[in-house]
């Protein structure tokens, strides 16, 4: 990464990206085109860029391990869910039996006893009753409830997105989810995904609370200072009311609330949980270092220092993950962000799905253009002043209207930067869990601000000279688990204003978050073990649950697919352009949803990229340039993880926001970093210095530096060593790699693809080989995204050597047979020679692709033949040679075609078979191609 952190935990993320994780380079805040050019060239072409690429691939591998079935993130999630399910419902078992009785009392009673016995024996049971008898049974027995979690993110894009993913994951684990959004963000979500996008799914509901802010244009990003103020002032009451409503309206669709999972930056959720008697778990949508940066803002100010959209996105991912794990989710957004989400995804995108509901609360800010990014100071001020009441009201409403679609709230999952969730949780008696959308180092940066001030650092800084006299280079050694970090890596301290709204808000939110029952962070153990250990000394329970996208990639598609994470509309033009480029030849440039720059800085970046002579894809928000319109329209936005995972992308010029950083790590793409603010500086530091996957551009960006770093990143040796970057090198070397190749016929391909999926689910790395013709047909039938690579599952093609055919036509079997015999060996051998990362373990070949035996022998590989037909059917083929040897074949006279009663016991395992049972015997000449 090339990092230019803007605010919040971005500075800490940048710091860690550059110094701890060593995957980033930081651009100076005073960006110059020469600097941009130099860093981008270094990132893409230089030696340092090559080293960071190696390191990024290494972090990618560790990220995939953490998100894998036996990884620390999966284990942490399962432990939490298992504890709740054991207490509330028991564990989910397999196999799964559907039991249906005759709708008569005695039958129902006996069959229910039998179902209980099956369940006791370890089977998962679904008991089907008529609606009439089900209601009677509920009256007699009462509704069996599952753990019910109320999830509330900080009303910012990145937090909502991550918390929604977490909610989906909890839902998948069996929990009932109520997802609480502000009304503004809920409307945005509806607009982006369509009116039905958040229709309640079973066990997943959306609720909203007002943010107390003035109406905003639905396409605008609400001002962060206003949102912060609103959370402090307006969220507690409506959120508490919502919790009380959910708590007091228990039904089959609204089980009793177990706890609140709140964003650490929704601290009102703690108070709301206390008021309604519910525990609160904080889920930080950032990483541990990023959150630690926030946590120490207060300490920094006490020591004399002072401070200078990824939350919604991450929290929404987290909410989806919770929902997928079986929890009922209510996702709470501000009305402004909800409207933006709706606009980006379509009017039906946020219709309530079963068990997943969107609710909104007002942010209390003046109306904004819906395409604008709300000012962060205004959002902070709004969160403080406007969010508590509407969020508490929403909680009370949810608590008091329990129904089948609105089970009792279990807990609130809040963004650490929605501190109103703590107060709302206290008021409605709900526990709050913080989910930090940042990483561990980023959040630790926030958490240590108070401590830094306590230890005597000058917060705020006294004058602007401290920005340039190396004072901010002062090493800080008091943050638990962090080493070699500087004052400048901590968020929001580069200001001379002691009353800075954002600084005071995030420092207060980080301090409030310790009241949560637990904190979860969007990171994984291997990436930041020391910082996670440091956070464990501050919070009673710390969980690393990430990378969320890798966890979500393991989930079967369901109704939650329509719930997207972007507040901008998406367009496929970027991906289509990338499809035309060579592998690892393009620099992807994106400065996130909040970072802004001057027109001069924009020009410096652009000229540096252009002068590098390296292809680049730059996603430009309409409001990227301060006070001016940007070059591209708002509709020009793609899903970032798709772009970063595209084979053509070889480097990433980034602001070091944690959402972008972790997606870059998961994609194995090194970075040139230009952190802007927040945890971005810490992320940049760790990317560049700790993780080794980034190079930092100077704040005073110059085109020469941009050109140099981009060239270094893309063409040099610093970040390009595959072993260092490599999710694949180490992780995949320990993972068996199977190459599967079917006979190029419809039913054979279909069956072999099912087998490939089965192997993949068992932990194998899969390469599925199709002919180019069939691959194109598959893409046409399933859509251009159908074969987007899943982790450790890739598609390759070989030519069949046949003349071009109409893509809707079925190729002739005679021609295919000749092609298999004459044309496929050489290209298959060439493909095997390329598949070295990871090394191939064996080939699983269709029995009618005999050339694979020769290819395997030459490559020194083992071959397993997979027959897509029955054993008796295959034995028929196997005996053709024997029949010929015995004189039965070829047929000598036409009358033998009508004589089908001659039993031949030529093989003990095929008793009572007649010659006509083998269809190919009906051909009278041996030269037949198929035979």
HELIX and SHEET records of a PDB file:
HELIX    1   1 UNK A   10  UNK A   19  1                                  10    
HELIX    2   2 UNK A   33  UNK A   45  1                                  13    
HELIX    3   3 UNK A   47  UNK A   67  1                                  21    
HELIX    4   4 UNK A   72  UNK A   88  1                                  17    
HELIX    5   5 UNK A  105  UNK A  120  1                                  16    
HELIX    6   6 UNK A  131  UNK A  141  1                                  11    
HELIX    7   7 UNK A  157  UNK A  172  1                                  16    
HELIX    8   8 UNK A  183  UNK A  193  1                                  11    
HELIX    9   9 UNK A  224  UNK A  233  1                                  10    
HELIX   10  10 UNK A  235  UNK A  248  1                                  14    
HELIX   11  11 UNK A  268  UNK A  276  1                                   9    
HELIX   12  12 UNK A  288  UNK A  295  1                                   8    
HELIX   13  13 UNK A  297  UNK A  302  1                                   6    
HELIX   14  14 UNK A  310  UNK A  324  1                                  15    
HELIX   15  15 UNK A  335  UNK A  345  1                                  11    
HELIX   16  16 UNK A  376  UNK A  385  1                                  10    
HELIX   17  17 UNK A  387  UNK A  400  1                                  14    
HELIX   18  18 UNK A  420  UNK A  427  1                                   8    
HELIX   19  19 UNK A  440  UNK A  447  1                                   8    
HELIX   20  20 UNK A  449  UNK A  454  1                                   6    
HELIX   21  21 UNK A  464  UNK A  467  5                                   4    
HELIX   22  22 UNK A  471  UNK A  473  5                                   3    
HELIX   23  23 UNK A  487  UNK A  489  5                                   3    
HELIX   24  24 UNK A  501  UNK A  512  1                                  12    
HELIX   25  25 UNK A  513  UNK A  515  5                                   3    
HELIX   26  26 UNK A  529  UNK A  536  1                                   8    
HELIX   27  27 UNK A  548  UNK A  553  1                                   6    
HELIX   28  28 UNK A  559  UNK A  562  5                                   4    
HELIX   29  29 UNK A  573  UNK A  578  1                                   6    
HELIX   30  30 UNK A  599  UNK A  611  1                                  13    
HELIX   31  31 UNK A  640  UNK A  644  1                                   5    
HELIX   32  32 UNK A  658  UNK A  667  1                                  10    
HELIX   33  33 UNK A  680  UNK A  689  1                                  10    
HELIX   34  34 UNK A  703  UNK A  715  1                                  13    
HELIX   35  35 UNK A  722  UNK A  725  1                                   4    
HELIX   36  36 UNK A  727  UNK A  732  3                                   6    
HELIX   37  37 UNK A  733  UNK A  733  1                                   1    
HELIX   38  38 UNK A  746  UNK A  761  1                                  16    
HELIX   39  39 UNK A  772  UNK A  782  1                                  11    
HELIX   40  40 UNK A  813  UNK A  822  1                                  10    
HELIX   41  41 UNK A  824  UNK A  834  1                                  11    
HELIX   42  42 UNK A  851  UNK A  859  1                                   9    
HELIX   43  43 UNK A  871  UNK A  878  1                                   8    
HELIX   44  44 UNK A  880  UNK A  885  1                                   6    
HELIX   45  45 UNK A  894  UNK A  897  5                                   4    
HELIX   46  46 UNK A  915  UNK A  917  5                                   3    
HELIX   47  47 UNK A  919  UNK A  922  5                                   4    
SHEET    1   A 7 UNK A 615  UNK A 619  0                                        
SHEET    2   A 7 UNK A 586  UNK A 590  1                                        
SHEET    3   A 7 UNK A 649  UNK A 654  1                                        
SHEET    4   A 7 UNK A 671  UNK A 679  1                                        
SHEET    5   A 7 UNK A   2  UNK A   7  1                                        
SHEET    6   A 7 UNK A  24  UNK A  26  1                                        
SHEET    7   A 7 UNK A 694  UNK A 696  1                                        
SHEET    1   B 2 UNK A  96  UNK A 100  0                                        
SHEET    2   B 2 UNK A 124  UNK A 128  1                                        
SHEET    1   C10 UNK A 542  UNK A 544  0                                        
SHEET    2   C10 UNK A 518  UNK A 521  1                                        
SHEET    3   C10 UNK A 281  UNK A 287  1                                        
SHEET    4   C10 UNK A 431  UNK A 439  1                                        
SHEET    5   C10 UNK A 411  UNK A 419  1                                        
SHEET    6   C10 UNK A 148  UNK A 152  1                                        
SHEET    7   C10 UNK A 176  UNK A 182  1                                        
SHEET    8   C10 UNK A 199  UNK A 209  1                                        
SHEET    9   C10 UNK A 352  UNK A 361  1                                        
SHEET   10   C10 UNK A 329  UNK A 334  1                                        
SHEET    1   D 6 UNK A 542  UNK A 544  0                                        
SHEET    2   D 6 UNK A 518  UNK A 521  1                                        
SHEET    3   D 6 UNK A 281  UNK A 287  1                                        
SHEET    4   D 6 UNK A 431  UNK A 439  1                                        
SHEET    5   D 6 UNK A 411  UNK A 419  1                                        
SHEET    6   D 6 UNK A 257  UNK A 266  1                                        
SHEET    1   E 2 UNK A 296  UNK A 296  0                                        
SHEET    2   E 2 UNK A 448  UNK A 448  1                                        
SHEET    1   F 2 UNK A 475  UNK A 476  0                                        
SHEET    2   F 2 UNK A 485  UNK A 486 -1                                        
SHEET    1   G 5 UNK A 793  UNK A 798  0                                        
SHEET    2   G 5 UNK A 765  UNK A 771  1                                        
SHEET    3   G 5 UNK A 737  UNK A 741  1                                        
SHEET    4   G 5 UNK A 842  UNK A 846  1                                        
SHEET    5   G 5 UNK A 862  UNK A 866  1                                        
END                                                                             
